[in-house]
Amino acid sequence: MTSLYRLAFRALNKIDAETAHGLAIAAMKALPLSPVKPDDPRLAISAFGLDFPNPIGLAAGFDKNAEVPDAALRLGFGFSETGTLTPRAQAGNPRPRIFRLLKDEGVINRLGFNNAGHAPALIRLQARTARKGIVGVNIGANKDTSDRAADYVAGIRRFAGVASYFTINISSPNTPGLRDLQSEAALDDLLARSIEERDICAETVGRKPILLKIAPDLALDALDDLVNVARHRGVDGILVSNTTIRRPKTLQETTLRSETGGLSGKPLFSLSTRMLAETYLRVEGQFPLIGVGGIDSASAAYSKIEAGASLVQLYSGLVYHGPGLVGEIKCGILERMEKENVLSLNTIVGRTAKEWLEAPMEEVS
C-alpha cells in the first residue's frame, strides 16, 4: 500500500460522505497500486464451489456499478462484490443520504439502490472476463417494479456469464417493502424463480452460486422460516447481515442516530454477529455463511469466523481505517492462528456460535 494511497483515503474522510465515496472510486481507478503478493495458503477457503485466496471480501455498496472490482482485489481482498444492481438505472433517495457517526465509527445510509442499471455494469464486467479473481454480483429490484422477483431473475440472466456468484439482496431497509421478500411465501417464489433461471443459464455458462443477503432485524421465528426455505430451495449460502434499522443505546452520536436509514460499521457488530450465530446453528452445515457487519480489525473478523462465517465482508471499516485495513486483518488473523496452533480457518468456523446465543443481548431502540 503506497503512502499516497493511504493519505488520499484519509483526506476523503474529511468531506461530505457521498462526495468522498465518488472520489474514492475515482482514486482507485487512477492511483497506482503495486501487485499484491500471494496470500499465505493458511488463509485459503473453499466455499460455494469457489476457491478464495483469503476470506476477506469487499461488501456490496462500495463498488455499486462495477467500476473498480479489480482495483479492490489488488488492495488484497480475497473477493469483491459489486452492486446492488437493478435492471433500470435509478437515482435513489434525495441527498443527503449518508451520515458518518464519527464517535461511534458507524455509518447511516438511506441510498435506496442508487445505481446506473444493468447495462453499463455488464459492459465493464465483460471487459474483465479474462482476468483472475472472484467478483460477485449483488442484484436487487427497482423501486417501482410491479414484479420484484422478475427483476432478480433478469439480473441472473444478464450477469450469468460474468458473475462468480450472485447475491440476492432482499434486506436493504431503504427500498419500501423490499424486506417483505424475506417472508416465507414471497421468498419461496423468489428463490424458485431465481434458481430456475440460474440452472437454465448454467447450460451455457456454468453453474453460478446463489447467495441470499438477510437483515439483522429478523425475529427468530421469521429466521426459522427463512432458513427452512433457503435449505429447501438449495441456495448456496447466506450473507449475515445487511444494515440495521435499530439503534444501539450505546451510540454516542445522539443527533445523527435519529436519521432514517440502515446503520452499519462498528455499532452493527454485536447485532449482526449474534444473528450470524443464530443462522449458523439453524443451517446445520448445509451451506456456508458470509459474515458482514462491523468488521474493523483482525479480532472482529476472527470473531465472525468463530461465530459461523466461512468468509467475511467489510465496507464501513474502510471509512475509518483506510484500505490498509485489509492487509492488517490478514496479518492479524495469521498471528492469531499461529498463537492458537490453528492450521486451517475451516477448523474454527462456528466454534463460538452457542456462546453468542448465551451472551446478554445488546440493548437497542
C-alpha positions as CSV (number, residue, x, y, z in Angstrom):
1,M,0.0,0.0,0.0
2,T,1.6,3.3,-1.1
3,S,1.6,6.2,1.4
4,L,0.0,8.3,-1.4
5,Y,-2.9,6.0,-1.5
6,R,-3.3,5.9,2.3
7,L,-3.2,9.7,2.5
8,A,-5.8,10.1,-0.2
9,F,-8.3,7.9,1.7
10,R,-7.7,9.8,4.9
11,A,-8.3,13.1,3.1
12,L,-11.6,11.9,1.7
13,N,-12.9,11.2,5.2
14,K,-12.9,15.0,5.9
15,I,-15.5,15.9,3.2
16,D,-19.2,15.1,2.5
17,A,-19.6,11.3,2.7
18,E,-21.2,10.7,-0.7
19,T,-18.8,13.1,-2.4
20,A,-15.9,11.3,-0.7
21,H,-17.2,8.0,-2.0
22,G,-17.2,9.2,-5.5
23,L,-13.7,10.5,-5.2
24,A,-12.6,7.2,-3.6
25,I,-13.8,5.3,-6.7
26,A,-12.0,7.8,-8.9
27,A,-8.8,7.4,-6.9
28,M,-9.0,3.6,-7.2
29,K,-9.2,4.0,-10.9
30,A,-6.3,6.4,-11.2
31,L,-3.8,5.8,-8.4
32,P,-1.1,3.2,-9.0
33,L,-1.2,0.0,-7.0
34,S,1.6,-2.5,-6.6
35,P,0.7,-6.1,-7.3
36,V,-0.5,-7.9,-4.2
37,K,1.8,-10.7,-3.1
38,P,0.2,-14.1,-2.9
39,D,-1.7,-14.8,0.3
40,D,-0.4,-17.3,2.9
41,P,-2.0,-20.6,2.0
42,R,-3.4,-20.9,5.5
43,L,-5.9,-18.1,4.7
44,A,-7.4,-20.0,1.7
45,I,-11.0,-21.0,1.9
46,S,-13.2,-23.1,-0.4
47,A,-16.9,-22.3,-0.3
48,F,-19.8,-22.4,-2.8
49,G,-17.6,-24.3,-5.2
50,L,-15.1,-21.4,-5.4
51,D,-11.6,-21.2,-4.1
52,F,-10.9,-17.9,-2.2
53,P,-7.2,-16.9,-1.6
54,N,-8.3,-15.3,1.7
55,P,-11.6,-14.9,3.5
56,I,-11.8,-11.1,3.4
57,G,-14.2,-9.6,0.9
58,L,-15.3,-6.1,-0.1
59,A,-19.0,-5.8,0.6
60,A,-21.6,-4.6,-1.9
61,G,-22.4,-0.9,-1.7
62,F,-18.9,0.3,-2.3
63,D,-18.5,-0.6,-6.0
64,K,-22.1,-0.2,-6.9
65,N,-21.6,0.0,-10.7
66,A,-18.7,-2.5,-11.2
67,E,-16.2,0.3,-11.8
68,V,-13.3,-1.0,-9.6
69,P,-13.6,-4.7,-9.0
70,D,-10.0,-5.5,-10.0
71,A,-8.6,-2.5,-8.1
72,A,-10.4,-3.8,-5.0
73,L,-8.8,-7.2,-5.5
74,R,-5.4,-5.5,-5.8
75,L,-5.9,-4.0,-2.4
76,G,-5.7,-7.5,-1.1
77,F,-9.3,-8.6,-0.8
78,G,-9.9,-12.2,-1.5
79,F,-13.1,-11.3,-3.4
80,S,-15.2,-8.3,-4.3
81,E,-18.9,-7.9,-4.6
82,T,-20.4,-5.3,-6.9
83,G,-23.9,-3.7,-6.7
84,T,-26.6,-3.6,-5.7
85,L,-27.6,-3.5,-9.4
86,T,-31.2,-3.1,-10.6
87,P,-32.4,-3.7,-14.2
88,R,-33.0,0.0,-14.8
89,A,-31.0,2.9,-13.6
90,Q,-32.4,4.7,-10.6
91,A,-31.4,7.8,-8.7
92,G,-32.2,6.5,-5.2
93,N,-33.4,8.7,-2.3
94,P,-32.7,12.5,-2.1
95,R,-29.4,13.7,-0.7
96,P,-28.0,14.0,2.0
97,R,-28.4,10.2,2.5
98,I,-25.1,9.1,4.0
99,F,-24.1,10.1,7.6
100,R,-20.9,9.3,9.4
101,L,-21.2,8.7,13.1
102,L,-17.6,9.6,13.9
103,K,-17.7,9.0,17.6
104,D,-19.1,5.5,17.0
105,E,-17.2,4.6,13.8
106,G,-20.6,3.9,12.2
107,V,-22.5,5.0,9.1
108,I,-26.2,5.5,8.4
109,N,-27.3,5.4,4.8
110,R,-30.6,5.7,3.0
111,L,-29.3,5.5,-0.5
112,G,-32.1,3.4,-2.0
113,F,-30.3,1.2,-4.5
114,N,-28.9,4.2,-6.5
115,N,-27.1,2.7,-9.5
116,A,-26.7,3.0,-13.2
117,G,-28.6,-0.2,-14.0
118,H,-27.6,-3.5,-15.6
119,A,-26.3,-2.3,-19.0
120,P,-23.2,-0.3,-18.1
121,A,-22.1,-2.7,-15.4
122,L,-22.4,-5.6,-17.8
123,I,-20.1,-3.9,-20.3
124,R,-17.5,-3.4,-17.5
125,L,-17.7,-6.9,-16.2
126,Q,-17.5,-8.4,-19.7
127,A,-14.2,-6.4,-20.2
128,R,-12.6,-8.2,-17.3
129,T,-13.6,-11.8,-18.0
130,A,-10.0,-12.8,-18.9
131,R,-8.7,-11.6,-15.5
132,K,-8.4,-13.7,-12.4
133,G,-10.3,-13.0,-9.2
134,I,-13.7,-13.7,-7.6
135,V,-16.2,-11.0,-8.3
136,G,-19.8,-11.5,-7.1
137,V,-22.8,-9.5,-8.4
138,N,-25.4,-8.3,-5.9
139,I,-28.8,-7.9,-7.5
140,G,-31.9,-6.1,-6.5
141,A,-35.3,-4.8,-7.7
142,N,-36.2,-1.4,-9.0
143,K,-38.3,0.6,-6.5
144,D,-41.3,1.0,-8.9
145,T,-41.3,-2.5,-10.4
146,S,-44.6,-4.5,-10.3
147,D,-42.9,-7.9,-10.2
148,R,-39.9,-7.7,-8.0
149,A,-38.9,-11.4,-8.4
150,A,-38.8,-10.8,-12.1
151,D,-36.1,-8.1,-11.6
152,Y,-33.9,-10.6,-9.7
153,V,-34.4,-13.2,-12.5
154,A,-33.4,-10.5,-15.0
155,G,-30.2,-9.9,-13.1
156,I,-29.3,-13.5,-13.1
157,R,-30.0,-13.8,-16.8
158,R,-28.0,-10.6,-17.6
159,F,-24.9,-11.4,-15.5
160,A,-24.7,-15.2,-15.6
161,G,-21.7,-15.1,-18.0
162,V,-19.6,-12.7,-15.9
163,A,-20.5,-13.2,-12.2
164,S,-18.5,-15.5,-10.0
165,Y,-21.6,-15.8,-7.8
166,F,-24.9,-13.9,-7.2
167,T,-26.2,-12.3,-4.0
168,I,-29.9,-11.8,-3.9
169,N,-30.4,-8.6,-1.8
170,I,-33.8,-8.6,-0.1
171,S,-32.7,-6.9,3.1
172,S,-32.0,-3.3,2.4
173,P,-34.2,-1.1,4.6
174,N,-34.1,1.8,2.1
175,T,-36.5,0.4,-0.6
176,P,-40.1,0.3,0.7
177,G,-41.4,-3.2,1.0
178,L,-38.2,-4.9,-0.1
179,R,-37.8,-6.7,3.2
180,D,-41.2,-8.3,2.8
181,L,-39.5,-10.6,0.3
182,Q,-37.9,-12.3,3.4
183,S,-41.3,-13.7,4.3
184,E,-41.8,-17.4,3.7
185,A,-44.2,-17.4,0.7
186,A,-42.6,-14.5,-1.1
187,L,-39.1,-15.9,-0.5
188,D,-40.1,-19.3,-1.8
189,D,-41.4,-17.9,-5.0
190,L,-38.4,-15.6,-5.5
191,L,-35.8,-18.4,-4.9
192,A,-37.7,-20.9,-7.0
193,R,-37.7,-18.5,-10.0
194,S,-34.2,-17.3,-9.5
195,I,-32.7,-20.8,-9.2
196,E,-34.6,-22.0,-12.2
197,E,-33.1,-19.1,-14.2
198,R,-29.7,-19.9,-12.8
199,D,-30.0,-23.5,-13.9
200,I,-31.1,-22.5,-17.4
201,C,-28.1,-20.3,-17.8
202,A,-25.8,-23.0,-16.4
203,E,-26.3,-24.9,-19.5
204,T,-24.2,-22.4,-21.4
205,V,-22.1,-20.5,-18.9
206,G,-21.7,-23.0,-16.0
207,R,-23.4,-23.1,-12.6
208,K,-23.1,-19.9,-10.5
209,P,-23.7,-20.0,-6.8
210,I,-26.8,-18.1,-5.5
211,L,-26.5,-16.5,-2.0
212,L,-29.1,-14.7,0.0
213,K,-28.4,-11.5,2.0
214,I,-30.6,-11.1,5.1
215,A,-31.4,-8.4,7.7
216,P,-30.1,-8.5,11.3
217,D,-33.5,-7.3,12.4
218,L,-35.4,-10.6,11.7
219,A,-37.4,-12.1,14.5
220,L,-36.2,-15.6,15.3
221,D,-39.4,-17.3,14.1
222,A,-39.0,-15.4,10.8
223,L,-35.4,-16.5,10.6
224,D,-36.6,-20.1,11.1
225,D,-38.9,-19.8,8.1
226,L,-36.3,-18.1,6.0
227,V,-33.6,-20.7,6.7
228,N,-36.1,-23.5,6.0
229,V,-37.0,-22.1,2.6
230,A,-33.3,-21.5,1.8
231,R,-32.4,-25.0,2.6
232,H,-35.4,-26.4,0.8
233,R,-34.7,-24.4,-2.4
234,G,-31.0,-25.2,-2.2
235,V,-29.3,-21.9,-2.0
236,D,-25.5,-22.0,-1.9
237,G,-25.1,-19.6,1.1
238,I,-26.4,-16.8,3.2
239,L,-24.8,-13.4,4.0
240,V,-25.5,-12.2,7.5
241,S,-26.2,-9.3,7.6
242,N,-27.3,-6.1,5.9
243,T,-27.6,-2.8,7.8
244,T,-30.0,-2.4,10.8
245,I,-32.9,-0.1,11.4
246,R,-32.3,-0.4,15.1
247,R,-30.1,1.9,17.1
248,P,-28.0,0.6,20.0
249,K,-28.5,2.6,23.1
250,T,-24.7,3.0,23.4
251,L,-24.5,5.3,20.4
252,Q,-22.7,8.5,21.2
253,E,-23.8,10.5,18.2
254,T,-27.2,11.3,19.7
255,T,-28.3,13.7,17.0
256,L,-27.4,11.6,14.0
257,R,-28.8,8.5,15.5
258,S,-32.3,9.8,14.6
259,E,-31.5,9.8,10.8
260,T,-33.6,7.4,8.8
261,G,-31.7,4.5,7.2
262,G,-29.6,1.5,7.8
263,L,-26.8,1.6,10.4
264,S,-23.5,-0.1,9.6
265,G,-20.0,-0.1,11.0
266,K,-18.8,-0.9,14.5
267,P,-22.2,-0.4,16.1
268,L,-23.6,-3.2,14.0
269,F,-21.0,-5.8,15.0
270,S,-22.8,-7.3,18.0
271,L,-26.3,-7.5,16.5
272,S,-25.1,-8.9,13.2
273,T,-22.7,-11.4,14.8
274,R,-25.5,-12.7,17.0
275,M,-27.7,-13.1,14.0
276,L,-24.9,-14.9,12.2
277,A,-24.6,-17.4,15.1
278,E,-28.4,-17.9,15.1
279,T,-28.3,-18.6,11.4
280,Y,-25.2,-20.9,11.6
281,L,-27.0,-23.2,14.1
282,R,-30.1,-23.3,12.0
283,V,-28.3,-24.1,8.8
284,E,-26.6,-27.1,10.3
285,G,-23.7,-27.1,7.9
286,Q,-25.9,-27.4,4.8
287,F,-24.2,-24.4,3.2
288,P,-21.5,-21.8,4.2
289,L,-22.2,-18.3,5.5
290,I,-20.6,-14.9,4.9
291,G,-20.4,-12.7,8.0
292,V,-20.9,-8.9,7.4
293,G,-21.2,-6.0,9.8
294,G,-18.8,-4.1,11.9
295,I,-15.5,-5.7,10.8
296,D,-12.8,-3.2,11.5
297,S,-9.9,-5.4,12.8
298,A,-8.5,-8.8,12.7
299,S,-10.1,-9.6,16.0
300,A,-13.6,-8.7,14.7
301,A,-13.0,-10.8,11.5
302,Y,-11.8,-13.8,13.6
303,S,-14.8,-13.5,15.9
304,K,-17.1,-13.6,12.8
305,I,-15.5,-16.8,11.7
306,E,-15.8,-18.3,15.1
307,A,-19.5,-17.3,15.2
308,G,-20.2,-19.2,12.0
309,A,-18.8,-17.4,8.9
310,S,-16.6,-19.1,6.4
311,L,-16.0,-15.8,4.7
312,V,-16.4,-12.2,5.8
313,Q,-17.0,-8.8,4.1
314,L,-16.4,-5.2,5.1
315,Y,-17.0,-1.7,3.8
316,S,-17.6,0.8,6.6
317,G,-14.3,-0.2,8.2
318,L,-12.5,1.3,5.3
319,V,-14.1,4.7,6.0
320,Y,-12.4,4.9,9.4
321,H,-9.2,2.8,8.9
322,G,-8.4,3.1,5.2
323,P,-7.5,0.5,2.6
324,G,-4.5,-0.7,4.7
325,L,-7.1,-2.4,6.9
326,V,-7.3,-5.4,4.6
327,G,-3.6,-6.3,5.0
328,E,-3.8,-5.6,8.7
329,I,-6.7,-8.0,9.1
330,K,-4.9,-10.8,7.2
331,C,-1.7,-10.4,9.2
332,G,-3.7,-10.3,12.4
333,I,-5.6,-13.5,11.6
334,L,-2.4,-15.3,10.8
335,E,-0.9,-14.2,14.1
336,R,-3.9,-15.5,15.9
337,M,-3.8,-18.8,14.0
338,E,-0.1,-19.2,15.0
339,K,-0.8,-18.4,18.6
340,E,-3.6,-20.9,18.8
341,N,-1.9,-23.5,16.6
342,V,-4.8,-23.3,14.0
343,L,-3.8,-24.8,10.7
344,S,-6.9,-24.0,8.8
345,L,-9.7,-21.5,9.3
346,N,-12.2,-24.2,8.5
347,T,-11.5,-25.8,11.9
348,I,-12.7,-22.7,13.8
349,V,-15.9,-21.9,11.9
350,G,-18.8,-21.8,14.3
351,R,-17.0,-22.8,17.4
352,T,-18.4,-19.9,19.5
353,A,-21.9,-19.8,17.9
354,K,-23.6,-21.2,21.0
355,E,-21.7,-18.8,23.3
356,W,-23.1,-15.8,21.3
357,L,-26.6,-17.0,22.0
358,E,-25.9,-17.3,25.7
359,A,-24.4,-13.8,26.0
360,P,-26.7,-10.9,27.0
361,M,-28.3,-9.1,24.1
362,E,-27.3,-5.6,23.3
363,E,-29.9,-3.0,24.2
364,V,-31.4,-1.4,21.1
365,S,-34.2,1.0,20.3
